[in-house]
């Protein structure tokens, strides 16, 4: 698993797509050619990312997210 990143990854520990070992690495996301730093979750095959919607919180205290569609390119920074 040198630089192989999963098709879908989430930074919420309650998600089935959470993987702490992978998240410890410095992962970057390019969305439609632009570097994004506020990505909560991504899916390469379906072509979407979830980003935080400002400071808004849901009733459980988690950040509200927006789903954006486009070309998703995850990569390991410095590799």
C-alpha positions, 0 to 999 in steps of 0.5 A: 500500500505504498501510495495507494489511497482508497476510493472512499475515505472519511475523517469521521470515526463513526463512518464505515469509511474511516481509516485512522492509519491512512489519515495519519499520512499527509493526504491532499485532495485536488477537486476540479484541479484546485487544492482543497483543505476542508474536505470531510469525505471523498469518493473518487468513483462517484466524483464527489467531496463533502466540505464543511459549510462554514461554522454551522453545526447539526444537532449532534454538534458535528459540522454541516457539510455540502456535497460537491460533484466534480473530478476528485484526485486524492494524493499523498503530499510529499510523495 
